[in-house]
Amino acid sequence: MIVLHETAEVARPIGEVFAYVSDFTTTAEWDSTALRARQTTPGDVTVGTEFEVVCALPVGTVTLQYHVETLEIDDIIVLRGVCNFFHVTDTITFRKSGRQTKVDYKAMFTFSPAIRPLEGFFKVGMEKMGRKSVEGLACALEDQFPLSLPEREGREKLFPEVSLFTRLGYHFGRKRFHPMSASIKGQHIVITGSSAGLGYATAKALARRGAHLTLVMRDKAKADAAIEALQSSTGNKEIRYELADLSLMRDVESLVKKLRRRGHAIDVLINNAGALFNPRAETIEGLEKSFALLLLSPYRLTEGLKPLLKKATAPRVINIVSGGMYTQKLDVDTLQNDDGEKYSGSIAYAREKRALMVLTEEWARAWAEDGIVVNAMHPGWADTPGVQSALPEFRCVMRALLRSPEEGADTIVWLAAAREAGLVSGKLFLDREIRKTHLLKKTRESVAERSKLLDFLSDKADTTS
Ligand SMILES: NC(=O)c1ccc[n+]([C@@H]2O[C@H](COP(=O)([O-])OP(=O)(O)OC[C@H]3O[C@@H](n4cnc5c(N)ncnc54)[C@H](OP(=O)(O)O)[C@@H]3O)[C@@H](O)[C@H]2O)c1
């Protein structure tokens, strides 16, 4: 048997340290050998919860099945891991030590009879690995990571940037990800469009982290199913929904009124709901649908919810834009997409996303004194129901290169949860990195066009209320 025993002290409350470590999927963020980890049983982490952890070996990988044997909140967790070559019992205890938390980590490895004679040979390397892992855990919990800036500075180029939209872009990008140990337990997060796709994946990831969610959906049957699935898979019961068709300003207005009446501070607002409309269509209120859903709706919702954002300690707004915006220049006169025969759903969509990006920058500037951080992200290309229905040919050709909804949603979750994501405002992100907002000179708008956008949206909001 080989026993590794390490301790670490971190300046974090014991509850946050326990929550981070007992969610053993975080092992992929700090353990020096863990490559991937997932929880394989539904619900809260408790006795009986299982995790699968894929670890690197000097040659190849090994998959360990972990089982929680003992769990006493803020005190101890014992996990037993099994693979073909060995089994391991991890005993992790937590103690308050002044303003610090002390973590005591003991791992006892028992090797299979065929490997046992080689134990002495492994010992030194394993001790080194144990030290490195607990150092990694302390570093993750210290949470002092800088913001990642893009590696490739210099000329703006469309093609290399677009190649990063694929799942390969995500897989290269994630090599630079830092651990995300900040606690969002009990934070109130509002997400629009969470019945499917990126919104659902975001809701699931944030629910696992203990956030209180208000999900905005338009279809009651889908909303009931989503809430039921989210609650049972994450064990988080603090998830509710509000019904609203966000392309209708009357629904946006009544949603704002309802949430304001309820009065709960909003820590994070995620403007995610979206769709691509082909052919051109108008709402019953007479607004072109892309304009209504992708721009006027998040404008009115965010402006309307600003008093609740201001009530939070460190509020954040996250606008979901699209790489399609790189092809479009802000032109306020075209935002209602009255192009007649020439109407294209993709162009209409990209125009509204470009305008939402400009709005992100303008809000960030104007709301800095209120302490509201406003950022945008684009998810690359992710295989969601939206892409399946609106872009079937694109999906057919690109399928092998599309990201999963979870990969597409990763930066939304990071913008909502990571400490360092609250340090900048008015930026565009892809894969947790700040990206350029223009890749072509011809898409740069003038200062006059930006202020025209603000006037236009303010007028439109008044005339449709
Ligand atoms: N997937 C990508 O590759 C990609 C790329 C760039 C940007 N984006 C952006 O990412 C966001 C999420 O996209 P997705 O791919 O996850 O799309 P999705 O699978 O179609 O999901 C969109 C969500 O928005 C909701 N929604 C649509 N219209 C609505 C309305 N009028 N009122 C209320 N909710 C409405 C949908 O609800 P229903 O289920 O009721 O339809 C659904 O929950 C969008 O803003 C999209 O523009 C996606």
The ligand as an SDF file (V2000), in Angstrom:
LIG
                    3D

 48 52  0  0  0  0  0  0  0  0999 V2000
  -25.7650   27.4630  -31.2420 N   0  0  0  0  0  0  0  0  0  0  0  0
  -24.8770   28.2530  -31.8200 C   0  0  0  0  0  0  0  0  0  0  0  0
  -23.9820   27.7990  -32.5390 O   0  0  0  0  0  0  0  0  0  0  0  0
  -24.9430   29.7360  -31.6020 C   0  0  0  0  0  0  0  0  0  0  0  0
  -23.9800   30.5210  -32.2410 C   0  0  0  0  0  0  0  0  0  0  0  0
  -23.9740   31.8790  -32.0230 C   0  0  0  0  0  0  0  0  0  0  0  0
  -24.8880   32.4400  -31.1770 C   0  0  0  0  0  0  0  0  0  0  0  0
  -25.8330   31.6780  -30.5820 N   0  0  0  0  0  0  0  0  0  0  0  0
  -26.7860   32.3470  -29.6950 C   0  0  0  0  0  0  0  0  0  0  0  0
  -26.9030   31.6240  -28.4980 O   0  0  0  0  0  0  0  0  0  0  0  0
  -28.2060   31.7960  -27.9430 C   0  0  0  0  0  0  0  0  0  0  0  0
  -28.8020   30.4340  -27.6770 C   0  0  0  0  0  0  0  0  0  0  0  0
  -28.8820   29.7550  -28.9060 O   0  0  0  0  0  0  0  0  0  0  0  0
  -29.1020   28.1730  -29.0350 P   0  0  0  0  0  0  0  0  0  0  0  0
  -28.2660   27.7390  -30.1530 O   0  0  0  0  0  0  0  0  0  0  0  0
  -29.0200   27.5320  -27.7190 O   0  0  0  0  0  0  0  0  0  0  0  0
  -30.6150   28.1890  -29.5520 O   0  0  0  0  0  0  0  0  0  0  0  0
  -31.8460   27.1990  -29.2590 P   0  0  0  0  0  0  0  0  0  0  0  0
  -31.3710   25.8260  -29.1100 O   0  0  0  0  0  0  0  0  0  0  0  0
  -32.8620   27.4820  -30.3110 O   0  0  0  0  0  0  0  0  0  0  0  0
  -32.3900   27.7640  -27.8810 O   0  0  0  0  0  0  0  0  0  0  0  0
  -32.9080   29.0670  -27.8720 C   0  0  0  0  0  0  0  0  0  0  0  0
  -33.7050   29.2960  -26.6340 C   0  0  0  0  0  0  0  0  0  0  0  0
  -34.3460   30.5810  -26.7660 O   0  0  0  0  0  0  0  0  0  0  0  0
  -35.7420   30.3960  -26.5820 C   0  0  0  0  0  0  0  0  0  0  0  0
  -36.5470   31.3190  -27.3590 N   0  0  0  0  0  0  0  0  0  0  0  0
  -36.6040   31.4650  -28.7040 C   0  0  0  0  0  0  0  0  0  0  0  0
  -37.5320   32.4010  -29.0290 N   0  0  0  0  0  0  0  0  0  0  0  0
  -38.0630   32.8360  -27.8750 C   0  0  0  0  0  0  0  0  0  0  0  0
  -39.0730   33.7650  -27.5550 C   0  0  0  0  0  0  0  0  0  0  0  0
  -39.7320   34.4360  -28.5090 N   0  0  0  0  0  0  0  0  0  0  0  0
  -39.3890   33.9740  -26.2630 N   0  0  0  0  0  0  0  0  0  0  0  0
  -38.7460   33.2820  -25.2790 C   0  0  0  0  0  0  0  0  0  0  0  0
  -37.8020   32.3870  -25.5220 N   0  0  0  0  0  0  0  0  0  0  0  0
  -37.4560   32.1560  -26.8090 C   0  0  0  0  0  0  0  0  0  0  0  0
  -36.0190   28.9720  -27.0230 C   0  0  0  0  0  0  0  0  0  0  0  0
  -37.2560   28.5610  -26.5010 O   0  0  0  0  0  0  0  0  0  0  0  0
  -38.1970   27.4970  -27.2720 P   0  0  0  0  0  0  0  0  0  0  0  0
  -37.6800   26.1560  -26.8630 O   0  0  0  0  0  0  0  0  0  0  0  0
  -39.5580   27.7960  -26.7580 O   0  0  0  0  0  0  0  0  0  0  0  0
  -38.0380   27.7530  -28.7380 O   0  0  0  0  0  0  0  0  0  0  0  0
  -34.8050   28.2740  -26.4420 C   0  0  0  0  0  0  0  0  0  0  0  0
  -34.9720   28.0520  -25.0600 O   0  0  0  0  0  0  0  0  0  0  0  0
  -28.9840   32.6140  -28.9560 C   0  0  0  0  0  0  0  0  0  0  0  0
  -28.9680   33.9670  -28.5850 O   0  0  0  0  0  0  0  0  0  0  0  0
  -28.2080   32.4200  -30.2330 C   0  0  0  0  0  0  0  0  0  0  0  0
  -28.3900   33.5080  -31.1050 O   0  0  0  0  0  0  0  0  0  0  0  0
  -25.8840   30.3360  -30.7790 C   0  0  0  0  0  0  0  0  0  0  0  0
  1  2  1  0
  2  3  2  0
  2  4  1  0
  4  5  1  0
  4 48  2  0
  5  6  2  0
  6  7  1  0
  7  8  2  0
  8  9  1  0
  8 48  1  0
  9 10  1  0
  9 46  1  0
 10 11  1  0
 11 12  1  0
 11 44  1  0
 12 13  1  0
 13 14  1  0
 14 15  2  0
 14 16  1  0
 14 17  1  0
 17 18  1  0
 18 19  2  0
 18 20  1  0
 18 21  1  0
 21 22  1  0
 22 23  1  0
 23 24  1  0
 23 42  1  0
 24 25  1  0
 25 26  1  0
 25 36  1  0
 26 27  1  0
 26 35  1  0
 27 28  2  0
 28 29  1  0
 29 30  1  0
 29 35  2  0
 30 31  1  0
 30 32  2  0
 32 33  1  0
 33 34  2  0
 34 35  1  0
 36 37  1  0
 36 42  1  0
 37 38  1  0
 38 39  2  0
 38 40  1  0
 38 41  1  0
 42 43  1  0
 44 45  1  0
 44 46  1  0
 46 47  1  0
M  CHG  2   8   1  16  -1
M  END
$$$$
